């Protein structure tokens, strides 16, 4: 497939057809690999919630995983 290189501000880029984006499930980022003779774009293979377990473990170790007291009763007024 041949695509045109277009001006984007002070840079240049390419437009990827919607069909290509949808077929590869590309949202807003791709991994780019540059070799001596080519540029390879690959969809990111991010796992949902990647790194959450480590973050929760760190929060627990630092005592940051407790709920704060939430005021109740008719005398309390929320401020927006």
N, CA, C and O atoms as a GROMACS GRO file, in nm:
protein
  320
    1UNK      N    1   0.085  -0.117   0.000
    1UNK     CA    2   0.000   0.000   0.000
    1UNK      C    3   0.090   0.123   0.000
    1UNK      O    4   0.185   0.131   0.078
    2UNK      N    5   0.061   0.216  -0.084
    2UNK     CA    6   0.136   0.342  -0.091
    2UNK      C    7   0.054   0.450  -0.023
    2UNK      O    8  -0.064   0.467  -0.052
    3UNK      N    9   0.118   0.523   0.070
    3UNK     CA   10   0.054   0.635   0.137
    3UNK      C   11   0.140   0.759   0.120
    3UNK      O   12   0.262   0.748   0.103
    4UNK      N   13   0.079   0.875   0.123
    4UNK     CA   14   0.152   1.000   0.105
    4UNK      C   15   0.209   1.050   0.237
    4UNK      O   16   0.149   1.031   0.342
    5UNK      N   17   0.324   1.114   0.229
    5UNK     CA   18   0.382   1.182   0.345
    5UNK      C   19   0.330   1.325   0.339
    5UNK      O   20   0.346   1.394   0.238
    6UNK      N   21   0.266   1.371   0.448
    6UNK     CA   22   0.203   1.502   0.450
    6UNK      C   23   0.264   1.589   0.559
    6UNK      O   24   0.324   1.539   0.655
    7UNK      N   25   0.249   1.720   0.544
    7UNK     CA   26   0.298   1.813   0.646
    7UNK      C   27   0.204   1.812   0.765
    7UNK      O   28   0.082   1.813   0.750
    8UNK      N   29   0.262   1.808   0.884
    8UNK     CA   30   0.188   1.817   1.010
    8UNK      C   31   0.267   1.914   1.097
    8UNK      O   32   0.362   1.875   1.164
    9UNK      N   33   0.227   2.041   1.096
    9UNK     CA   34   0.304   2.142   1.168
    9UNK      C   35   0.442   2.153   1.108
    9UNK      O   36   0.457   2.169   0.987
   10UNK      N   37   0.545   2.144   1.193
   10UNK     CA   38   0.684   2.149   1.146
   10UNK      C   39   0.737   2.011   1.111
   10UNK      O   40   0.852   1.997   1.070
   11UNK      N   41   0.654   1.909   1.126
   11UNK     CA   42   0.695   1.771   1.100
   11UNK      C   43   0.626   1.719   0.975
   11UNK      O   44   0.553   1.792   0.907
   12UNK      N   45   0.648   1.594   0.947
   12UNK     CA   46   0.579   1.526   0.837
   12UNK      C   47   0.530   1.393   0.890
   12UNK      O   48   0.589   1.336   0.982
   13UNK      N   49   0.423   1.344   0.833
   13UNK     CA   50   0.366   1.219   0.879
   13UNK      C   51   0.286   1.150   0.771
   13UNK      O   52   0.279   1.197   0.658
   14UNK      N   53   0.225   1.038   0.808
   14UNK     CA   54   0.139   0.965   0.716
   14UNK      C   55   0.002   0.949   0.780
   14UNK      O   56  -0.011   0.952   0.902
   15UNK      N   57  -0.098   0.931   0.696
   15UNK     CA   58  -0.233   0.902   0.744
   15UNK      C   59  -0.258   0.754   0.722
   15UNK      O   60  -0.238   0.702   0.613
   16UNK      N   61  -0.303   0.688   0.828
   16UNK     CA   62  -0.334   0.546   0.816
   16UNK      C   63  -0.484   0.531   0.787
   16UNK      O   64  -0.566   0.592   0.856
   17UNK      N   65  -0.519   0.452   0.688
   17UNK     CA   66  -0.660   0.433   0.654
   17UNK      C   67  -0.738   0.373   0.771
   17UNK      O   68  -0.686   0.293   0.848
   18UNK      N   69  -0.863   0.413   0.783
   18UNK     CA   70  -0.951   0.365   0.890
   18UNK      C   71  -0.956   0.213   0.893
   18UNK      O   72  -0.955   0.152   1.000
   19UNK      N   73  -0.962   0.151   0.775
   19UNK     CA   74  -0.967   0.005   0.766
   19UNK      C   75  -0.845  -0.059   0.834
   19UNK      O   76  -0.859  -0.160   0.903
   20UNK      N   77  -0.728  -0.002   0.815
   20UNK     CA   78  -0.605  -0.054   0.876
   20UNK      C   79  -0.610  -0.036   1.028
   20UNK      O   80  -0.578  -0.128   1.102
   21UNK      N   81  -0.651   0.083   1.072
   21UNK     CA   82  -0.660   0.110   1.216
   21UNK      C   83  -0.755   0.013   1.285
   21UNK      O   84  -0.724  -0.041   1.391
   22UNK      N   85  -0.871  -0.009   1.224
   22UNK     CA   86  -0.970  -0.099   1.283
   22UNK      C   87  -0.924  -0.244   1.282
   22UNK      O   88  -0.944  -0.315   1.380
   23UNK      N   89  -0.864  -0.288   1.172
   23UNK     CA   90  -0.823  -0.428   1.162
   23UNK      C   91  -0.712  -0.463   1.260
   23UNK      O   92  -0.699  -0.579   1.301
   24UNK      N   93  -0.630  -0.364   1.298
   24UNK     CA   94  -0.521  -0.388   1.393
   24UNK      C   95  -0.552  -0.337   1.533
   24UNK      O   96  -0.467  -0.342   1.622
   25UNK      N   97  -0.675  -0.288   1.553
   25UNK     CA   98  -0.720  -0.236   1.684
   25UNK      C   99  -0.627  -0.127   1.736
   25UNK      O  100  -0.593  -0.125   1.854
   26UNK      N  101  -0.586  -0.037   1.648
   26UNK     CA  102  -0.499   0.074   1.686
   26UNK      C  103  -0.587   0.188   1.736
   26UNK      O  104  -0.677   0.234   1.665
   27UNK      N  105  -0.561   0.234   1.857
   27UNK     CA  106  -0.639   0.345   1.915
   27UNK      C  107  -0.567   0.478   1.892
   27UNK      O  108  -0.605   0.554   1.804
   28UNK      N  109  -0.463   0.505   1.972
   28UNK     CA  110  -0.396   0.635   1.959
   28UNK      C  111  -0.244   0.626   1.964
   28UNK      O  112  -0.177   0.729   1.951
   29UNK      N  113  -0.190   0.507   1.983
   29UNK     CA  114  -0.044   0.494   1.987
   29UNK      C  115  -0.002   0.365   1.917
   29UNK      O  116  -0.074   0.266   1.916
   30UNK      N  117   0.117   0.370   1.859
   30UNK     CA  118   0.179   0.251   1.800
   30UNK      C  119   0.325   0.247   1.843
   30UNK      O  120   0.382   0.349   1.883
   31UNK      N  121   0.384   0.131   1.836
   31UNK     CA  122   0.527   0.117   1.862
   31UNK      C  123   0.599   0.136   1.728
   31UNK      O  124   0.561   0.076   1.628
   32UNK      N  125   0.703   0.220   1.727
   32UNK     CA  126   0.777   0.246   1.605
   32UNK      C  127   0.918   0.191   1.618
   32UNK      O  128   0.988   0.218   1.716
   33UNK      N  129   0.959   0.113   1.519
   33UNK     CA  130   1.095   0.058   1.514
   33UNK      C  131   1.160   0.110   1.387
   33UNK      O  132   1.106   0.096   1.278
   34UNK      N  133   1.278   0.169   1.403
   34UNK     CA  134   1.351   0.223   1.287
   34UNK      C  135   1.475   0.139   1.266
   34UNK      O  136   1.556   0.121   1.357
   35UNK      N  137   1.490   0.088   1.144
   35UNK     CA  138   1.611   0.013   1.108
   35UNK      C  139   1.687   0.096   1.005
   35UNK      O  140   1.649   0.209   0.975
   36UNK      N  141   1.793   0.040   0.951
   36UNK     CA  142   1.872   0.113   0.851
   36UNK      C  143   1.792   0.138   0.723
   36UNK      O  144   1.818   0.236   0.653
   37UNK      N  145   1.697   0.051   0.693
   37UNK     CA  146   1.627   0.062   0.565
   37UNK      C  147   1.475   0.069   0.575
   37UNK      O  148   1.407   0.073   0.473
   38UNK      N  149   1.421   0.070   0.698
   38UNK     CA  150   1.275   0.070   0.707
   38UNK      C  151   1.224   0.128   0.839
   38UNK      O  152   1.298   0.146   0.935
   39UNK      N  153   1.096   0.157   0.838
   39UNK     CA  154   1.024   0.200   0.957
   39UNK      C  155   0.911   0.100   0.976
   39UNK      O  156   0.832   0.077   0.885
   40UNK      N  157   0.903   0.040   1.094
   40UNK     CA  158   0.799  -0.060   1.122
   40UNK      C  159   0.710  -0.006   1.233
   40UNK      O  160   0.758   0.031   1.340
   41UNK      N  161   0.579  -0.001   1.207
   41UNK     CA  162   0.482   0.041   1.307
   41UNK      C  163   0.405  -0.081   1.354
   41UNK      O  164   0.356  -0.160   1.272
   42UNK      N  165   0.396  -0.099   1.486
   42UNK     CA  166   0.325  -0.214   1.543
   42UNK      C  167   0.223  -0.165   1.645
   42UNK      O  168   0.250  -0.072   1.720
   43UNK      N  169   0.104  -0.228   1.647
   43UNK     CA  170   0.006  -0.192   1.749
   43UNK      C  171   0.062  -0.223   1.888
   43UNK      O  172   0.134  -0.322   1.906
   44UNK      N  173   0.030  -0.139   1.986
   44UNK     CA  174   0.073  -0.167   2.123
   44UNK      C  175  -0.006  -0.285   2.177
   44UNK      O  176  -0.127  -0.295   2.155
   45UNK      N  177   0.060  -0.372   2.245
   45UNK     CA  178  -0.005  -0.488   2.305
   45UNK      C  179  -0.016  -0.467   2.455
   45UNK      O  180   0.036  -0.545   2.534
   46UNK      N  181  -0.084  -0.359   2.493
   46UNK     CA  182  -0.100  -0.327   2.635
   46UNK      C  183  -0.204  -0.417   2.697
   46UNK      O  184  -0.312  -0.437   2.643
   47UNK      N  185  -0.169  -0.471   2.812
   47UNK     CA  186  -0.266  -0.550   2.887
   47UNK      C  187  -0.346  -0.455   2.976
   47UNK      O  188  -0.288  -0.369   3.042
   48UNK      N  189  -0.478  -0.470   2.978
   48UNK     CA  190  -0.556  -0.385   3.068
   48UNK      C  191  -0.511  -0.401   3.212
   48UNK      O  192  -0.481  -0.512   3.256
   49UNK      N  193  -0.505  -0.292   3.284
   49UNK     CA  194  -0.469  -0.290   3.425
   49UNK      C  195  -0.325  -0.336   3.451
   49UNK      O  196  -0.292  -0.380   3.561
   50UNK      N  197  -0.241  -0.326   3.348
   50UNK     CA  198  -0.102  -0.364   3.364
   50UNK      C  199  -0.035  -0.277   3.469
   50UNK      O  200  -0.044  -0.154   3.462
   51UNK      N  201   0.031  -0.337   3.567
   51UNK     CA  202   0.101  -0.264   3.671
   51UNK      C  203   0.016  -0.232   3.793
   51UNK      O  204   0.068  -0.180   3.893
   52UNK      N  205  -0.114  -0.262   3.788
   52UNK     CA  206  -0.200  -0.230   3.901
   52UNK      C  207  -0.162  -0.310   4.026
   52UNK      O  208  -0.162  -0.254   4.136
   53UNK      N  209  -0.130  -0.438   4.010
   53UNK     CA  210  -0.098  -0.521   4.126
   53UNK      C  211   0.022  -0.465   4.202
   53UNK      O  212   0.020  -0.457   4.325
   54UNK      N  213   0.125  -0.426   4.130
   54UNK     CA  214   0.244  -0.368   4.193
   54UNK      C  215   0.209  -0.237   4.263
   54UNK      O  216   0.257  -0.211   4.374
   55UNK      N  217   0.127  -0.155   4.199
   55UNK     CA  218   0.088  -0.027   4.259
   55UNK      C  219   0.007  -0.050   4.386
   55UNK      O  220   0.029   0.020   4.486
   56UNK      N  221  -0.086  -0.145   4.384
   56UNK     CA  222  -0.166  -0.174   4.504
   56UNK      C  223  -0.080  -0.229   4.616
   56UNK      O  224  -0.101  -0.195   4.733
   57UNK      N  225   0.017  -0.312   4.583
   57UNK     CA  226   0.108  -0.367   4.684
   57UNK      C  227   0.187  -0.255   4.750
   57UNK      O  228   0.201  -0.252   4.872
   58UNK      N  229   0.240  -0.161   4.669
   58UNK     CA  230   0.314  -0.046   4.722
   58UNK      C  231   0.225   0.040   4.811
   58UNK      O  232   0.268   0.084   4.917
   59UNK      N  233   0.101   0.063   4.768
   59UNK     CA  234   0.008   0.143   4.849
   59UNK      C  235  -0.016   0.075   4.984
   59UNK      O  236  -0.019   0.142   5.087
   60UNK      N  237  -0.033  -0.056   4.983
   60UNK     CA  238  -0.057  -0.129   5.107
   60UNK      C  239   0.064  -0.120   5.201
   60UNK      O  240   0.050  -0.097   5.321
   61UNK      N  241   0.183  -0.139   5.145
   61UNK     CA  242   0.304  -0.133   5.226
   61UNK      C  243   0.324   0.006   5.288
   61UNK      O  244   0.382   0.018   5.396
   62UNK      N  245   0.276   0.109   5.220
   62UNK     CA  246   0.291   0.245   5.270
   62UNK      C  247   0.169   0.291   5.350
   62UNK      O  248   0.162   0.406   5.394
   63UNK      N  249   0.072   0.200   5.369
   63UNK     CA  250  -0.047   0.234   5.447
   63UNK      C  251  -0.140   0.331   5.377
   63UNK      O  252  -0.214   0.404   5.443
   64UNK      N  253  -0.136   0.333   5.244
   64UNK     CA  254  -0.217   0.427   5.169
   64UNK      C  255  -0.342   0.362   5.109
   64UNK      O  256  -0.403   0.419   5.019
   65UNK      N  257  -0.378   0.246   5.158
   65UNK     CA  258  -0.491   0.176   5.099
   65UNK      C  259  -0.614   0.173   5.189
   65UNK      O  260  -0.701   0.087   5.174
   66UNK      N  261  -0.622   0.266   5.283
   66UNK     CA  262  -0.736   0.272   5.374
   66UNK      C  263  -0.832   0.381   5.327
   66UNK      O  264  -0.790   0.486   5.278
   67UNK      N  265  -0.963   0.355   5.343
   67UNK     CA  266  -1.062   0.456   5.310
   67UNK      C  267  -1.058   0.568   5.412
   67UNK      O  268  -1.040   0.544   5.532
   68UNK      N  269  -1.075   0.688   5.365
   68UNK     CA  270  -1.082   0.801   5.457
   68UNK      C  271  -1.221   0.809   5.515
   68UNK      O  272  -1.317   0.757   5.458
   69UNK      N  273  -1.232   0.874   5.631
   69UNK     CA  274  -1.364   0.891   5.692
   69UNK      C  275  -1.450   0.978   5.601
   69UNK      O  276  -1.409   1.086   5.558
   70UNK      N  277  -1.569   0.930   5.574
   70UNK     CA  278  -1.663   1.005   5.492
   70UNK      C  279  -1.770   1.060   5.584
   70UNK      O  280  -1.839   0.984   5.651
   71UNK      N  281  -1.786   1.191   5.588
   71UNK     CA  282  -1.885   1.251   5.676
   71UNK      C  283  -2.026   1.208   5.638
   71UNK      O  284  -2.059   1.195   5.520
   72UNK      N  285  -2.108   1.186   5.738
   72UNK     CA  286  -2.246   1.149   5.714
   72UNK      C  287  -2.336   1.237   5.799
   72UNK      O  288  -2.288   1.312   5.884
   73UNK      N  289  -2.463   1.227   5.777
   73UNK     CA  290  -2.557   1.301   5.858
   73UNK      C  291  -2.611   1.422   5.785
   73UNK      O  292  -2.556   1.465   5.683
   74UNK      N  293  -2.718   1.477   5.837
   74UNK     CA  294  -2.784   1.589   5.772
   74UNK      C  295  -2.710   1.720   5.792
   74UNK      O  296  -2.732   1.816   5.717
   75UNK      N  297  -2.623   1.726   5.891
   75UNK     CA  298  -2.550   1.851   5.919
   75UNK      C  299  -2.436   1.876   5.821
   75UNK      O  300  -2.382   1.987   5.815
   76UNK      N  301  -2.399   1.773   5.745
   76UNK     CA  302  -2.286   1.787   5.651
   76UNK      C  303  -2.335   1.836   5.517
   76UNK      O  304  -2.434   1.784   5.465
   77UNK      N  305  -2.267   1.934   5.459
   77UNK     CA  306  -2.300   1.984   5.327
   77UNK      C  307  -2.179   1.966   5.235
   77UNK      O  308  -2.069   2.010   5.268
   78UNK      N  309  -2.199   1.901   5.121
   78UNK     CA  310  -2.091   1.884   5.025
   78UNK      C  311  -2.059   2.016   4.958
   78UNK      O  312  -2.148   2.094   4.928
   79UNK      N  313  -1.929   2.041   4.936
   79UNK     CA  314  -1.887   2.160   4.862
   79UNK      C  315  -1.844   2.117   4.724
   79UNK      O  316  -1.765   2.024   4.708
   80UNK      N  317  -1.897   2.185   4.622
   80UNK     CA  318  -1.864   2.150   4.485
   80UNK      C  319  -1.778   2.255   4.424
   80UNK      O  320  -1.739   2.243   4.308
   0.00000   0.00000   0.00000
